[in-house]
């Protein structure tokens, strides 16, 4: 994968994972890629992968279960969907 030189890599990878969450590739309560998986898929450093996961967690898109990994949080319903 080629990264844009003017945008930090962690932001670019976080955007890719964010899109996968919002488009349903990773559904609610499903596991998102681990640090090891992110480093392998995107060729980034461990510290960069940790930053990606931290950013997604801080946005409320994911949550972490110690010893198990990071999972997609239940996302709020879109405006076009009726409340459940």
MIDOSE-1310 file (N, C-alpha, C; in nm, 2 decimals, decimal comma, always signed):
residues 84
xxxx	+0,08/-0,12/+0,00/+0,00/+0,00/+0,00/+0,09/+0,12/+0,00; +0,05/+0,22/-0,08/+0,12/+0,35/-0,08/+0,04/+0,45/+0,01; +0,12/+0,52/+0,09/+0,06/+0,62/+0,17/+0,08/+0,76/+0,12; -0,01/+0,85/+0,14/+0,01/+0,99/+0,10/+0,12/+1,05/+0,19
xxxx	+0,21/+1,12/+0,13/+0,33/+1,16/+0,21/+0,29/+1,28/+0,31; +0,18/+1,35/+0,29/+0,15/+1,46/+0,37/+0,05/+1,43/+0,49; +0,01/+1,31/+0,50/-0,08/+1,27/+0,61/-0,02/+1,16/+0,69; -0,02/+1,17/+0,82/+0,04/+1,07/+0,90/-0,02/+0,93/+0,87
xxxx	+0,07/+0,83/+0,87/+0,03/+0,69/+0,83/-0,08/+0,64/+0,93; -0,07/+0,67/+1,06/-0,17/+0,62/+1,15/-0,31/+0,68/+1,12; -0,31/+0,80/+1,07/-0,44/+0,86/+1,03/-0,50/+0,79/+0,91; -0,41/+0,76/+0,81/-0,46/+0,69/+0,69/-0,51/+0,55/+0,72
xxxx	-0,44/+0,48/+0,80/-0,48/+0,34/+0,84/-0,61/+0,35/+0,92; -0,62/+0,44/+1,02/-0,74/+0,46/+1,10/-0,86/+0,49/+1,01; -0,84/+0,57/+0,90/-0,95/+0,60/+0,81/-0,99/+0,47/+0,74; -0,90/+0,39/+0,70/-0,94/+0,26/+0,63/-1,02/+0,18/+0,72
xxxx	-0,97/+0,16/+0,85/-1,05/+0,08/+0,94/-1,18/+0,14/+0,98; -1,18/+0,27/+0,99/-1,31/+0,34/+1,02/-1,41/+0,32/+0,91; -1,37/+0,32/+0,78/-1,46/+0,29/+0,67/-1,51/+0,15/+0,67; -1,42/+0,06/+0,71/-1,46/-0,08/+0,72/-1,56/-0,10/+0,83
xxxx	-1,55/-0,02/+0,93/-1,65/-0,03/+1,04/-1,79/+0,03/+0,99; -1,78/+0,15/+0,93/-1,90/+0,22/+0,90/-1,97/+0,15/+0,78; -1,90/+0,08/+0,69/-1,96/+0,02/+0,58/-2,01/-0,13/+0,61; -1,98/-0,17/+0,73/-2,03/-0,30/+0,77/-1,94/-0,42/+0,75
xxxx	-1,82/-0,39/+0,69/-1,72/-0,50/+0,68/-1,69/-0,56/+0,81; -1,67/-0,47/+0,91/-1,66/-0,52/+1,05/-1,79/-0,48/+1,12; -1,87/-0,57/+1,16/-1,99/-0,55/+1,23/-1,98/-0,53/+1,37; -2,09/-0,48/+1,44/-2,08/-0,46/+1,58/-2,04/-0,59/+1,66
xxxx	-1,96/-0,57/+1,76/-1,90/-0,67/+1,84/-1,81/-0,77/+1,77; -1,77/-0,74/+1,65/-1,67/-0,83/+1,58/-1,53/-0,77/+1,61; -1,44/-0,86/+1,60/-1,30/-0,82/+1,63/-1,24/-0,74/+1,51; -1,17/-0,63/+1,55/-1,09/-0,56/+1,44/-0,95/-0,61/+1,44
xxxx	-0,88/-0,59/+1,34/-0,74/-0,64/+1,33/-0,66/-0,60/+1,45; -0,57/-0,69/+1,49/-0,48/-0,67/+1,60/-0,36/-0,59/+1,56; -0,28/-0,55/+1,65/-0,16/-0,48/+1,62/-0,07/-0,56/+1,52; -0,06/-0,69/+1,54/+0,02/-0,78/+1,46/-0,04/-0,78/+1,32
xxxx	-0,17/-0,79/+1,31/-0,24/-0,79/+1,18/-0,23/-0,66/+1,11; -0,24/-0,55/+1,18/-0,22/-0,42/+1,12/-0,08/-0,40/+1,06; +0,02/-0,44/+1,14/+0,16/-0,42/+1,09/+0,18/-0,51/+0,97; +0,12/-0,63/+0,96/+0,14/-0,71/+0,85/+0,07/-0,66/+0,72
xxxx	-0,06/-0,62/+0,74/-0,14/-0,57/+0,63/-0,09/-0,44/+0,57; -0,05/-0,35/+0,66/-0,02/-0,21/+0,61/+0,13/-0,18/+0,61; +0,21/-0,27/+0,67/+0,36/-0,24/+0,67/+0,39/-0,13/+0,76; +0,32/-0,12/+0,87/+0,35/-0,01/+0,97/+0,41/-0,06/+1,09
xxxx	+0,47/+0,02/+1,17/+0,54/-0,01/+1,30/+0,43/-0,05/+1,41; +0,47/-0,12/+1,51/+0,38/-0,16/+1,62/+0,33/-0,03/+1,68; +0,41/+0,07/+1,71/+0,37/+0,19/+1,77/+0,26/+0,26/+1,69; +0,28/+0,26/+1,56/+0,18/+0,32/+1,47/+0,05/+0,24/+1,48
xxxx	+0,05/+0,11/+1,48/-0,07/+0,03/+1,49/-0,14/+0,05/+1,62; -0,06/+0,07/+1,73/-0,12/+0,10/+1,86/-0,20/+0,23/+1,85; -0,14/+0,33/+1,79/-0,20/+0,46/+1,77/-0,33/+0,46/+1,70; -0,33/+0,37/+1,59/-0,45/+0,35/+1,51/-0,57/+0,30/+1,61
xxxx	-0,53/+0,19/+1,68/-0,64/+0,13/+1,77/-0,68/+0,23/+1,88; -0,59/+0,30/+1,93/-0,62/+0,40/+2,04/-0,71/+0,51/+1,98; -0,68/+0,56/+1,86/-0,77/+0,66/+1,80/-0,91/+0,61/+1,78; -0,92/+0,49/+1,73/-1,06/+0,44/+1,70/-1,13/+0,42/+1,83
xxxx	-1,06/+0,38/+1,94/-1,12/+0,36/+2,07/-1,17/+0,50/+2,12; -1,08/+0,60/+2,11/-1,12/+0,73/+2,16/-1,24/+0,79/+2,09; -1,25/+0,75/+1,96/-1,37/+0,80/+1,88/-1,50/+0,72/+1,92; -1,48/+0,62/+2,00/-1,60/+0,54/+2,04/-1,64/+0,44/+1,93
xxxx	-1,56/+0,41/+1,83/-1,59/+0,31/+1,73/-1,55/+0,17/+1,78; -1,46/+0,16/+1,87/-1,41/+0,03/+1,92/-1,40/+0,03/+2,07; -1,40/-0,09/+2,12/-1,36/-0,10/+2,27/-1,27/-0,22/+2,28; -1,19/-0,22/+2,39/-1,09/-0,32/+2,41/-1,13/-0,41/+2,53
xxxx	-1,12/-0,54/+2,50/-1,14/-0,64/+2,61/-1,00/-0,69/+2,64; -0,94/-0,66/+2,76/-0,81/-0,70/+2,79/-0,79/-0,85/+2,77; -0,68/-0,88/+2,70/-0,65/-1,02/+2,67/-0,72/-1,08/+2,56; -0,82/-1,01/+2,50/-0,90/-1,06/+2,39/-0,89/-0,98/+2,26
xxxx	-0,87/-0,85/+2,27/-0,85/-0,77/+2,16/-0,95/-0,65/+2,15; -0,95/-0,59/+2,04/-1,04/-0,48/+2,01/-1,16/-0,52/+1,93; -1,27/-0,46/+1,96/-1,40/-0,50/+1,89/-1,47/-0,38/+1,85; -1,56/-0,39/+1,75/-1,64/-0,28/+1,70/-1,75/-0,26/+1,81
xxxx	-1,76/-0,13/+1,84/-1,87/-0,09/+1,94/-2,00/-0,08/+1,86; -2,11/-0,09/+1,93/-2,24/-0,08/+1,87/-2,25/+0,07/+1,82; -2,27/+0,08/+1,69/-2,27/+0,22/+1,63/-2,41/+0,27/+1,65; -2,43/+0,40/+1,66/-2,56/+0,46/+1,67/-2,63/+0,45/+1,53
xxxx	-2,76/+0,44/+1,53/-2,84/+0,42/+1,41/-2,82/+0,54/+1,32; -2,81/+0,52/+1,19/-2,80/+0,63/+1,10/-2,93/+0,71/+1,10; -2,93/+0,83/+1,06/-3,05/+0,92/+1,06/-3,16/+0,86/+0,97; -3,13/+0,79/+0,87/-3,23/+0,74/+0,78/-3,30/+0,61/+0,83
xxxx	-3,24/+0,55/+0,94/-3,29/+0,43/+0,99/-3,38/+0,46/+1,11; -3,49/+0,39/+1,12/-3,58/+0,42/+1,24/-3,51/+0,36/+1,37; -3,54/+0,42/+1,48/-3,48/+0,36/+1,60/-3,53/+0,22/+1,63; -3,44/+0,14/+1,69/-3,47/+0,00/+1,72/-3,55/-0,01/+1,85
